[in-house]
Amino acid sequence: MTQKPLILAVETSGRIGSVAIAFGGQLLAEATFTGPMRHSAEIFPAVCGLLDRFSRKSEEIGHIYISVGPGSFTGLRIAVTLAKTMHLANAAKIVAVDTLDIIAANAVNLTTQNHEPQTTSHEKIATILDAKRGQFFIAVYQRNTSHRVWQKVLPDSLMTASDFLEQFAAADQPIWLLGEGLVYYKDKFKADGIFFLDEKYWRPRAEKVHLLGWQMALEGRFADALTLQPTYLRQPV
């Protein structure tokens, strides 16, 4: 990568959307939508507001990083459509970032304060999103202590809360949960060995889309604009 691009990061997979702009690896600003499921109404004003704030134009955007799912069907389509449009207009390169990974990134720098995960090779977290019909989108991660990152040990899966607890709940192997799937269904996941991170860590954010997207871009992991589709895990009906 010969020069640092102007980057737009988009998170519309969850209840509260957000966008961010960055210059290379440096985040410039993030804008959060004013309420739940305001993606269609607020995404373009939010993007324009950030660009105006830094005297930039949409034509200057060289990369767009999107939260590609799993998550809200409508929200995911909004992000994918925007990414494809910017690719056609600007030849902007696209990075598609897994939504459950984005949520997990909220826990990367947590300390032992307030009973949060310790930095040991045994600690695990699980990201939880509501998939409706009594099911959840879930991924599980274990700490890589040498790099202070979460390594995925259970890929994005569609399962019930009871299936998850049967597989992962153990009093001697604690696992910490986060994600918007807990907003209404936290009680379903209560069991020995199960702990919950503070609700402030549950929401996917454009800031983390940029963080992970920039790492992927440095590795050349760009999406094909022609074949790009949201990650649904279960097809919309």
NUVEX-714369 format. One record per residue (C-alpha): residue in one letter; residue number from 1; z, y negated, x negated. Coordinates in Angstrom, 1 decimal. Layout:
BEGIN
residu/num/w/v/u
a/NUM/Z/Y/X
...
! end
This chain:
BEGIN
residu/num/w/v/u
m/1/0.0/0.0/0.0
t/2/-1.3/-3.0/-1.9
q/3/0.4/-5.8/0.1
k/4/3.1/-6.1/2.6
p/5/1.8/-6.2/6.2
l/6/3.1/-8.2/9.1
i/7/4.7/-5.5/11.4
l/8/5.4/-5.3/15.1
a/9/8.0/-2.7/16.1
v/10/8.2/-1.7/19.8
e/11/10.9/0.2/21.6
t/12/10.2/0.8/25.3
s/13/11.3/4.4/25.7
g/14/14.8/3.7/27.0
r/15/16.5/1.6/29.7
i/16/16.6/-1.6/27.6
g/17/13.5/-2.4/25.7
s/18/13.2/-4.5/22.5
v/19/10.6/-5.6/20.0
a/20/10.9/-6.8/16.4
i/21/8.7/-8.3/13.7
a/22/9.0/-7.6/10.0
f/23/7.2/-8.4/6.8
g/24/6.9/-5.2/4.9
g/25/10.4/-3.7/4.7
q/26/12.1/-6.9/5.6
l/27/13.1/-7.3/9.2
l/28/12.5/-10.9/10.4
a/29/13.9/-10.8/14.0
e/30/14.4/-8.6/17.0
a/31/14.2/-9.6/20.7
t/32/16.0/-7.5/23.4
f/33/14.8/-7.5/27.0
t/34/17.1/-9.1/29.5
g/35/17.7/-6.0/31.7
p/36/17.0/-2.4/32.4
m/37/13.4/-1.3/32.8
r/38/11.9/-4.8/32.2
h/39/9.3/-3.5/29.8
s/40/6.2/-4.5/31.6
a/41/7.4/-8.0/32.5
e/42/8.9/-8.9/29.1
i/43/7.1/-7.2/26.3
f/44/4.3/-9.7/25.9
p/45/6.5/-12.8/26.2
a/46/8.9/-11.3/23.8
v/47/6.2/-10.5/21.2
c/48/4.7/-14.0/21.6
g/49/8.1/-15.6/21.2
l/50/8.8/-13.8/18.0
l/51/5.4/-14.7/16.5
d/52/5.7/-18.3/17.5
r/53/9.2/-18.5/16.0
f/54/7.7/-17.6/12.6
s/55/4.4/-19.4/13.1
r/56/2.4/-16.2/13.1
k/57/-0.5/-15.0/15.2
s/58/-1.1/-11.6/16.8
e/59/-4.3/-11.3/14.7
e/60/-2.1/-11.2/11.6
i/61/-0.3/-8.0/12.6
g/62/-1.4/-5.2/10.3
h/63/1.0/-2.5/11.4
i/64/2.5/-1.6/14.7
y/65/5.3/0.9/14.9
i/66/6.2/2.4/18.3
s/67/8.9/4.6/19.8
v/68/6.6/7.5/20.9
g/69/9.1/9.6/22.9
p/70/10.6/11.6/24.4
g/71/11.8/9.0/27.0
s/72/10.6/7.0/30.0
f/73/7.1/8.0/30.9
t/74/6.1/4.5/32.0
g/75/7.8/2.9/28.9
l/76/6.1/5.3/26.5
r/77/2.7/4.6/28.0
i/78/3.2/0.8/27.7
a/79/3.9/1.2/23.9
v/80/1.0/3.6/23.3
t/81/-1.4/1.3/25.2
l/82/-0.3/-1.8/23.2
a/83/-0.7/0.1/19.9
k/84/-4.2/1.3/20.8
t/85/-5.1/-2.3/21.9
m/86/-3.9/-3.8/18.7
h/87/-5.7/-1.2/16.7
l/88/-9.0/-2.0/18.5
a/89/-8.4/-5.8/18.2
n/90/-7.0/-6.0/14.6
a/91/-7.6/-2.6/13.1
a/92/-3.7/-2.5/13.0
k/93/-2.4/0.8/11.6
i/94/-0.1/2.7/14.0
v/95/3.1/4.6/13.2
a/96/4.5/6.8/15.9
v/97/8.3/7.3/15.5
d/98/10.3/10.0/17.3
t/99/12.7/8.4/19.8
l/100/15.5/10.8/19.2
d/101/15.2/10.1/15.4
i/102/15.5/6.4/16.2
i/103/18.7/6.9/18.0
a/104/20.1/9.1/15.2
a/105/19.3/6.2/12.8
n/106/22.1/4.2/14.6
a/107/24.6/6.6/13.0
v/108/23.3/6.5/9.4
n/109/25.8/4.0/8.1
l/110/28.9/4.9/10.1
t/111/32.2/5.2/8.4
t/112/35.4/7.2/9.1
q/113/36.9/4.3/11.1
n/114/37.5/4.8/14.7
h/115/37.1/8.6/14.3
e/116/33.4/8.3/13.5
p/117/31.7/11.0/11.5
q/118/32.7/11.4/7.9
t/119/30.1/11.7/5.1
t/120/30.3/15.5/4.6
s/121/27.6/18.1/4.4
h/122/29.0/19.8/7.5
e/123/28.9/16.9/10.0
k/124/26.4/16.9/12.8
i/125/25.2/14.6/15.5
a/126/23.1/15.2/18.6
t/127/21.0/12.6/20.3
i/128/20.9/13.0/24.1
l/129/18.4/11.6/26.6
d/130/18.2/12.2/30.4
a/131/15.1/14.3/31.2
k/132/15.9/14.4/34.9
r/133/16.0/17.6/37.0
g/134/19.3/18.6/35.4
q/135/17.8/18.7/31.9
f/136/18.1/16.6/28.7
f/137/16.0/15.8/25.7
i/138/18.2/16.8/22.7
a/139/17.9/16.9/18.9
v/140/20.6/17.9/16.4
y/141/20.9/16.5/12.9
q/142/23.1/17.3/9.9
r/143/24.0/14.9/7.1
n/144/22.2/15.0/3.8
t/145/24.9/13.6/1.6
s/146/22.7/13.1/-1.4
h/147/20.5/10.6/0.5
r/148/22.9/9.5/3.3
v/149/20.3/10.4/6.0
w/150/20.3/12.8/8.9
q/151/18.1/15.9/8.6
k/152/16.9/17.4/11.9
v/153/18.2/21.0/12.3
l/154/17.3/21.3/16.0
p/155/13.8/19.8/16.8
d/156/13.3/17.9/20.0
s/157/14.2/20.3/22.8
l/158/14.4/20.3/26.6
m/159/17.7/22.0/27.7
t/160/20.6/21.8/30.1
a/161/24.0/20.6/29.0
s/162/25.5/24.0/29.4
d/163/22.8/25.5/27.1
f/164/23.6/22.9/24.5
l/165/27.3/23.5/24.7
e/166/26.8/27.3/24.4
q/167/24.8/26.8/21.2
f/168/26.7/24.0/19.5
a/169/30.2/23.5/20.9
a/170/32.8/24.9/18.5
a/171/36.3/23.5/17.9
d/172/36.0/24.1/14.1
q/173/32.5/22.6/13.8
p/174/32.7/19.1/15.4
i/175/29.5/17.5/16.6
w/176/29.1/13.8/17.6
l/177/27.0/12.8/20.6
l/178/25.1/9.6/21.2
g/179/22.2/8.5/23.4
e/180/21.5/7.1/26.8
g/181/21.6/10.5/28.5
l/182/25.4/10.1/28.3
v/183/25.5/7.0/30.4
y/184/25.7/9.0/33.7
y/185/26.3/12.5/32.4
k/186/28.9/12.3/29.6
d/187/31.3/14.5/31.5
k/188/28.8/17.4/31.4
f/189/29.0/17.5/27.6
k/190/32.8/17.4/27.3
a/191/34.1/20.5/25.4
d/192/36.2/21.5/22.4
g/193/34.5/20.2/19.2
i/194/32.4/17.6/21.1
f/195/33.0/14.0/20.3
f/196/31.2/10.8/21.4
l/197/30.2/7.8/19.4
d/198/30.8/4.4/20.9
e/199/28.4/3.4/23.5
k/200/27.0/0.6/21.3
y/201/25.2/3.2/19.3
w/202/23.5/4.9/22.2
r/203/20.5/2.7/22.7
p/204/17.3/3.0/20.7
r/205/16.3/-0.3/19.2
a/206/13.2/-1.8/17.7
e/207/15.1/-2.6/14.5
k/208/15.4/1.2/13.9
v/209/11.8/1.7/14.9
h/210/10.9/-0.6/12.0
l/211/13.4/1.1/9.6
l/212/11.9/4.6/10.2
g/213/8.4/3.4/10.7
w/214/8.3/1.6/7.4
q/215/9.5/4.7/5.6
m/216/6.7/6.7/7.3
a/217/4.1/4.0/6.4
l/218/5.1/4.2/2.8
e/219/4.4/7.9/2.9
g/220/1.0/7.3/4.6
r/221/2.1/8.9/7.9
f/222/-0.1/6.9/10.2
a/223/-1.2/8.0/13.7
d/224/-4.7/8.5/14.8
a/225/-5.4/5.9/17.4
l/226/-8.0/8.0/19.2
t/227/-5.7/11.0/19.8
l/228/-2.3/9.2/20.0
q/229/-0.3/10.2/23.1
p/230/3.3/9.9/24.1
t/231/5.7/12.7/23.3
y/232/6.7/13.9/26.7
l/233/8.1/17.5/26.0
r/234/7.6/17.9/29.7
q/235/4.5/16.5/31.3
p/236/4.9/13.8/34.0
v/237/4.2/14.7/37.5
! end
